[in-house]
Amino acid sequence: MIHDLMNDAGDPHPSGHPVPRAGFYASPPTLSKAALLVWRFRCGRDMIALRPPTAPEALIGKVRFMSPATRIFEPHAHMFSRVTDDYQDMARAGVRVILEPAFWLGQPRTQVGSFIDYFDTLIGWERHRAAQFGIHHVCTMALNPREANDPRVNADVLALLPRYLEKNSVVGVGEIGLDDMTPVEEEFFEKQIQLAIDHELPILVHTPHRDKKRGFKRCLEIVQASGIPMDRVLLDHGNEETVKITLDSGAMQGFSIYPNTKMSPDRMVALLQTYGVERMIINSACDWGVSDPMSVPKTVDAMRRAGFSEEDIDTLVWKNPVGFFGRFGRGSEDEWLSEPSLDWSQTHEGNSVLRGQTPEAMDSRHED
């Protein structure tokens, strides 16, 4: 039974049951254990109640960031460095797809074999791990700008990339771009743009965090000189200073909602109020640093408070990233709206997220 606290109807769940929005609570429908776990990850455990709360306000406060009616494509999250709680929280908030760009790991890698193992993890274990929490996982592959400067690995990693760019779960080339804005970075940036052209894939461009405006302009100049169609270009880590630079370029504009050093939810809302949601994409860029994988749901909440329509929100956090990354035969909206198999007994190369726990023990953790 769905109890309507907000005078609004839930969207249909693939099972045929309505999915409650934030501010709703529901008795669990009659589903298999696996499907019920997906339901509970999507809705958030606090939304599952066998009896009404004493006051609607008591529930609404708990589920502000747990609105499964909001479908989210998180287009930049380094989940290799995150824990399973992050997957659970993101699923509860409506995240259906996570895109993980290949990046550096916090310290230099000294041999090409470490890149092979990392790339294999992105298309293997991490994809499996996300599915265990009801989320589709895709990635982009590249030699990141920071390690492009390292002669111990740069040429060998570049030679590796073509074999990975043929994988079904690889939906683009990235992160590529500039970091310290060295000539070597520019060389490997140009070579990887050409790989994207050869493989008919989009590019995800990392723009420098220092001297942002000059770095953004230089990235755009290199991209435009390469001949890649601009509708295949996502210039990431933008801000108020860069939006005017790329507004008329035809490129997709990416904004990272990241504590202290990049955009905040309130700054992003103000920017969207000025420029709208067309060709805009937001992400958390969560990684091994001080970052927040819930930044996109929090920005959605800020947009609602500011009076944005549900259509604008859906365009920003679903239609724009799906339209950008889903045009090249490596995934589609229909595929990404389907529920991945949630079966705790599944393993990847013999390994399980349970770490010795039984599937029955995991089931009991999600039962009242």
N, C-alpha and C positions, 0 to 999 in steps of 0.2 A: 504494500500500500504506500502511495506517495502522498505525503502531507504537504500541501502548498502553503508555505509561510509568506511568500512574496507575491502572490497573485500572478504567477507566471508558470508556464509549462516547461517540463524538462524535454530535452531532445531524446530521440529514440536511441537505445543501446542496440548493438548488433544482435542481441538475444531477443529483441522485440520489446524489452522492458524500457520504460522511460528512464533517462539518466537525470538525477537531480542536479539543479544548479546550486551555487553557494546560497545558503539560506534555506535549503530543503533538507529534510531527513527522511530516511526510508527504511522500511523493513527489508532485509535482503530478499531478493527474488529467489525462486526455485531454480538453481543452476547447478552444474557440476562443480566439484571443488575447485578445479582449475579456473573455470569461468567466474566463480564467486570470488576468487582471489584477485582476478583482474578487476572485477567490479569494486572490490574494497580498496585496491590500490588507486583506482580512478577516483573514487568518491572520497577517500580518506576515512579512516576508521571512526573519527568523531561524527561522521555523517550517518553512520549506521546505528540506528536506535530501535529497540523493540517497543519503546513506549515514548510518547511525546515528551519533550523537555518541559520544565515548568514554565519557561518563557522563551519565545522565539529568539530574543536577544542573546540568551545564554548559548545558543547554537551558532548564531550568525558570527559571533566574534571568533569562534574556533575555526571556521571554514572560509574565512575571507580569501585565502589563497588556495582554496581547494574547490575550484569550479570546473568540473569535467565538461560542462557545456562549452567552455573555451578550449578549442583545440589548438595546440601549440606545436610548431616546428622550431626546435631550438637549433639554430644554424651555426653555433660555434661554442662547443664545450669540450674541454680536454678531460674526458671521463676516465682515461687511463690513470689519472692522479686523484680520482674521487672514490668515495666509499659507497657501499650499497644503500645506506640511508639516503644519499643524494638521489639515487635512482627512485627510491620509494617516494620521496617528497615530490620529485618532479612528475612522476606518474599521477600522484594524487592531485596535482595542480593542473592536469590536462595535457602534459607533454606527451605527444604521440610519437614524435621522431626526434632523434638527436643526431646532429652532424658533428663529427669529430675531425677537425683538421690536424694533419700531422704537424708536429712542432718540436721544439727542443725540450729537454727534460730537466733543465735547471743547472746542468753542468755539461761540459763538452763531451761528446762521444768521440772516441779515439780510433775506432775502426768501423769499417762498413758493416761487419756482422751484427753490430748492435742496432743498426738501422733496420736490417732484415728482420731481426727478432721483433722490433717495435712495430714495423709495418704489418708483420704477420699477426701481431696481437690486435691491431685495429680491425683487421678483416676477419679475425677468428674469435678469440676469447671475449673481446669487448662486445662484439656483436651478440654473442651468446648471452653474456651477462646482462645486457640491456633487455633482451627478450624475456629473461626470467622475471623481469619486473614490468612486463607489458609494454615495452617501448621498442620501436624500430631503431636500429643503429646503422648509419651510413658514415662515410668519411671522405675526405679529400687527401690526396697524397702529394708530397713535395719534399724537397730539401729546403728547410726553413731559412730565412734570410740570415739569422745569426750564425748558423753553422756553415752557410755558404762561404764564409770567409776562411774556413779551415781547410788547408790543402791536404790534410791527412785523409779527408773523407769526401770532399765536395764532388770531384769528378766521378768517383766510384758510385756514389749515391745517385747522381744524375743518370749514370748508365743503367742503374737498377729500375728506375721509375717506369719505363714503358711496360714492363711485365705486370706491374701493379695497376697501371692505368687501364688495363683491360678487365679488371675484376668487376663483377656486377655491383658490389656494394660501394665502389669508388665512384662518386658522383661529380668529381671535379679535381682540379689541380690547386693545391694550397696547403698551408699558407706559403705564398711566395710574395716577394716584394722587397722592401728596404728596411733596414734597422739602423745601422751606423752610416748608411748612405755612402758605402765605399764603391770603387770601380768594380771590385770582384762581385759584390752583391748585385750590381747592375748586370754584369755578365750572366750570372746564373738566373737572375730574374728573366732576362730576355730569352735564354735557352728554354726555360720552363714554360714561358708563354707559348713558344713554338711547339713544345710537346702538347700543350692543350689544343692548339690549332690542329696538329696532326691527328689527335685522338677525338677531336670534335667535342671537347668538354669545356665547361666554364672555368673561370679562375677566381680564387678567393685571395685577395691582395691584402697583405699585412702592411700597414703604413706605419712610419716611425712614431714612437712615443715622444721623442725629443725633436724640437724644431718642427712641430707637426705640420704647419702650413707649407713650409718649403718642401718637406718630405712628401706631402700629399701631391703637390704640384709636380714633383719629379716623377712619382709613381704614375701619375696620369699621363705625363709626356711619354714615358717609356711604353705604356700600354697603347696609347694612340699611334705611336710609331710602328708598333708590331703588326698592325693590320687585323688583329683579332676583332670580331664584331663587338661593339660596346655593350650590346645586350647580353653578352656572356661574361661581363666583368662585374665583380662585387668588390668595391673599395671599402675595406673594413676599418674599424676604430676611428670613425669620423667624429666630429663635434660641431659646435656652432660656427667655428672658424672655417671649417672645410666644406660645409654644406653648400655654400655659394659657389665654391670652386667646381663641384661636380654636378650641380643642379642641371646644367644644360648639356652634360657630356653624353647622356644616354646610359651611363653605368648605374648599376644598383648601388645604393648607399647603405653601408652597414654601420651600426652604432653599438658599442659594447657598454652594457650597464654594469659597471665594475667599481667597487668601492674606492673612493678617494682619488684615483688616478685617471678615470675616464668619465663616462656619463653617469648621472644619477637618474632614478625614475622621474623626479620632478623636473630636472633639466630636459630630459627627453620629452616629457609631456609638453613643456613650453615650446620646444623646437617643433613638435608635431602640430601644435596649434598654429604655428606660423606657416609651415611648409606642407602640411598634410601628410598622408601616408603613402602616396604614390612613389614607387621605386625605393621605398624605405624598408630596411630589415633591422631588427634588434636582436641582440644576443647577450649572454652572460659572460662569454669568454672565460668561464670558470676553469681554474687550473690548479697547480700545486701551491700557488701563492694565496694571499688574503683575497678571497673572491667568494661569490655567492651564486650557486647554481639556481637559486630561486629568483634571480633578478628580473627575468622576463615576466613571470607571474606577478611579481610586485609592481612592475611597470604597467601591466594590464589593470591591476587594481587602481593605480594612480590615474590611468586614463578614464576608468569608469567614474571615479570621483570628480574628474574634470569635465564630465559630460560627453565624452566620445561615444559614438553609436557602437552597437555590437558589430555592425557591418565593418566599420573602420578598424575595430580591434581585430576582427577575423582576417581582414586584408593584411594587416601589419604582421601578425604572428603566425598566420597559416598560408593564406593565398600567395603572398609575395615570395616567401622562401620556397614553397612547393612549386610555384610557377617558374622560379629561377633554376632550381636544382632538378626538377622533375621533367624537363623537356628533352632529355638526351638519352632516353631508353634505359636509364639505370634507376628505376623506381617510378612510382606514379601515385597520384592522390588516392586512387582506389586501393592500392597495395598498402599505403601508409595509414589509411583509415581502418584497415582490418586489424584485428587483435593478434599479435604474435602468440605462439603457443606458450602457455604458462604451465610448465610441467616441471615440478621440482626434481623429478627423477632423471631429467635429461642431463647429459654431461657434454663437455667439449674436450675431446681427446682424453677422456677419462676423468676430467676434473669438473667439480661442481661448486656452485656458490654456497652450498650447504656447509662445507668444511667439516664434515663428519656428522652433522645433524641428519636426522631422518626426514623424509618428506612429511611424514605424519606430525613430527614435532613442529615443522614450519606451519602446517595447516592449523595446529592448535593455537599458535601465536596470534592467529587472525580470527579466532572464534571467541565469542563472548561466553 
